[in-house]
Amino acid sequence: MEIKNRTLVTEFILLGIPHTEGQEAMLFVVFLTFYLCTLLGNLLILVAVVSDAHLHTPMYFFLCNLSVLDIGFSSVSTPKMLANVLVRSQVISLGGCMSQVFFYHFLGSTECFLYTVMAYDRFAAICNPLRYTIIMNCRVCALLAAGTWVTGSFHATILTTLTFQLPYCGSSEVDYFFCDIFPVVKLACSNTLIIETVSFTNIGLMPMTCFLLIFASYIRIVIAILKMRSAEGRRKAASTCVSHLSVVTLFFGPCALIYTQPSLSEVLVTPVQIFGNVVTPMLNPTIYTLRNKDVKGALKKLVGGQVVSEGGH
């Protein structure tokens, strides 16, 4: 009987963004613009780093990983949200819903781990400059990057399995604009205490642990910068950290509001979630490009083409 009940709901209906009647055309244009800018900005960073040998360093290797994650993360919910806004395509299959839950938490948690690794990279570069190339050698960088992806997939597999092993036999209307754990489990026909407890614990502890590790790294970094005798050295060291701190704030801010405040008003939670899903992935390449002369130089070479390259030689 339990197996039969689980097969009753084969698709879900995403009710979309609340209180947006009559604003569909404007929202479609805004979200599409953000999404295209996200794809273009992150692809440009990927191509710039790959094409410029001067950028083949640990910091830019991790930045490439971040760009891939941002492209994937924004693609989890935005295309379906655009279809929903434009043509009211609200139906999503059970498999599609499972995919959204899995990839949202897979890419989100991987990005969280990656920010922690990037903080460690800055710590190694500023606090141990003479040993930096030994500490962050190619093998270590590859292992750290692979570790973030593998751990992220493990985290997402647990949450997705617990969510969809529940029987869904009642309403199929998800009161949200994409499939996330809490809106979906509200529709389950059985006790959801286990998945809700595991989700809050897992999703709460993981970012908190990463944030504390990042915080600890930056305490050491600040101490090291203050001990530097050269004003130019202090400025250069600080500038390499500002971009990372900016994207960390943009990532952990919405995350903290949504997953540590379960009673957060529905009026607030949707804009905060949209900001994290749509706006932040677009801002990341902008932040790294605006504050980084190396990336700007590589992009100018890329855009200028052969003429600029020959001029540089």
SULWOLIN-V370483 format. One record per pair of residues at least 12 apart in sequence whose C-alpha atoms are under 8 Angstrom apart, sorted by sequence separation. I is the first residue (numbers start at 1). J is the second residue. D is the distance in whole Angstrom. If there is no record, write none. Layout:
BEGIN
[[I,J,D] [I,J,D]]
END
This chain:
BEGIN
[[49,61,8] [124,136,8] [225,237,7] [257,269,8] [174,187,8] [225,238,7] [173,187,8] [182,196,7] [258,272,8] [49,64,7] [121,136,7] [172,187,7] [257,272,8] [258,273,7] [171,187,6] [170,187,7] [46,64,6] [163,181,7] [170,188,7] [254,272,6] [45,64,7] [166,185,8] [168,187,6] [169,188,7] [170,189,7] [254,273,7] [168,188,5] [169,189,6] [46,67,7] [160,181,8] [163,184,8] [167,188,6] [168,189,6] [254,275,8] [255,276,8] [45,67,7] [159,181,8] [163,185,7] [166,188,6] [167,189,6] [254,276,6] [77,100,7] [166,189,8] [167,190,7] [43,67,7] [76,100,6] [166,190,7] [42,67,5] [251,276,7] [42,68,7] [166,192,8] [250,276,8] [76,103,7] [117,144,7] [42,70,7] [76,104,6] [117,145,8] [42,71,7] [251,280,7] [73,103,8] [250,280,6] [73,104,6] [114,145,7] [38,70,8] [39,71,6] [163,195,6] [38,71,7] [162,195,6] [247,280,8] [73,107,6] [114,148,6] [72,107,7] [73,108,7] [113,148,5] [38,74,8] [159,195,8] [111,148,8] [247,284,6] [69,107,6] [110,148,5] [35,74,7] [110,149,5] [113,152,8] [159,198,8] [159,199,7] [247,287,8] [69,110,8] [110,151,7] [211,252,8] [246,287,8] [69,111,7] [107,149,8] [110,152,5] [35,78,7] [106,149,8] [109,152,5] [110,153,8] [108,152,8] [243,287,6] [244,288,8] [66,111,7] [107,152,7] [207,252,8] [243,288,6] [106,152,5] [107,153,8] [109,155,7] [31,78,8] [105,152,8] [106,153,5] [109,156,8] [66,114,7] [106,154,8] [243,291,7] [106,155,7] [32,82,7] [105,155,8] [106,156,5] [31,82,7] [105,156,5] [106,157,8] [62,114,7] [239,291,8] [240,292,8] [103,156,7] [28,82,6] [102,156,5] [101,156,8] [102,157,7] [204,259,7] [62,118,7] [203,259,7] [204,260,7] [28,85,6] [102,159,8] [27,85,7] [28,86,6] [102,160,6] [59,118,7] [101,160,6] [200,259,7] [25,85,8] [200,260,8] [24,85,5] [25,86,7] [24,86,6] [59,121,7] [98,160,7] [58,121,7] [59,122,8] [16,81,7] [98,164,7] [16,84,7] [16,85,8] [16,90,7] [15,90,7] [14,90,5] [104,180,8] [13,90,5] [14,91,6] [13,91,5] [14,92,7] [58,136,7] [100,178,7] [101,179,6] [12,91,6] [13,92,6] [58,137,8] [100,179,6] [101,180,5] [11,91,7] [12,92,5] [58,138,8] [65,145,8] [100,180,7] [101,181,7] [11,92,6] [12,93,6] [97,178,8] [98,179,8] [11,93,4] [12,94,7] [97,179,5] [10,93,6] [11,94,5] [58,141,6] [62,145,7] [10,94,5] [9,94,8] [12,97,7] [127,220,7] [116,210,6] [120,214,7] [123,217,6] [127,221,6] [112,207,7] [115,210,8] [116,211,7] [119,214,6] [123,218,7] [126,221,6] [81,177,6] [81,178,7] [109,206,8] [113,210,7] [116,213,7] [120,217,6] [123,220,7] [127,224,6] [80,178,8] [109,207,8] [112,210,7] [116,214,6] [119,217,6] [123,221,6] [126,224,7] [115,214,8] [119,218,7] [122,221,8] [126,225,8] [77,177,8] [77,178,6] [126,237,7] [122,240,8] [122,241,7] [119,244,8] [118,244,8] [115,244,8] [115,248,7] [112,251,8] [15,173,7] [18,176,8] [9,168,6] [13,172,6] [14,173,6] [15,174,6] [16,175,7] [17,176,6] [6,166,7] [7,167,8] [8,168,7] [9,169,6] [12,172,5] [13,173,5] [14,174,5] [15,175,5] [16,176,5] [17,177,5] [6,167,4] [7,168,8] [8,169,5] [9,170,8] [11,172,7] [12,173,6] [13,174,6] [14,175,6] [15,176,6] [16,177,4] [5,167,6] [6,168,5] [7,169,8] [12,174,7] [14,176,6] [15,177,6] [16,178,7] [5,168,7] [6,169,6] [9,172,7] [14,177,6] [3,167,8] [5,169,6] [14,178,6] [2,167,7] [14,179,8] [78,277,8] [77,277,7] [78,278,7] [74,277,6] [73,277,7] [74,278,6] [74,281,6] [73,281,8] [71,281,7] [70,281,5] [70,282,8] [67,285,7] [55,294,7] [42,282,8] [45,285,7] [55,295,8] [41,282,7] [35,278,7] [38,281,6] [39,282,8] [42,285,6] [34,278,7] [38,282,4] [41,285,6] [34,279,7] [37,282,6] [38,283,8] [41,286,7] [49,295,7] [52,298,6] [31,278,7] [35,282,7] [38,285,8] [48,295,7] [34,282,6] [49,298,7] [45,295,7] [48,298,5] [48,299,6] [17,270,7] [45,299,8] [48,302,7] [44,299,7]]
END
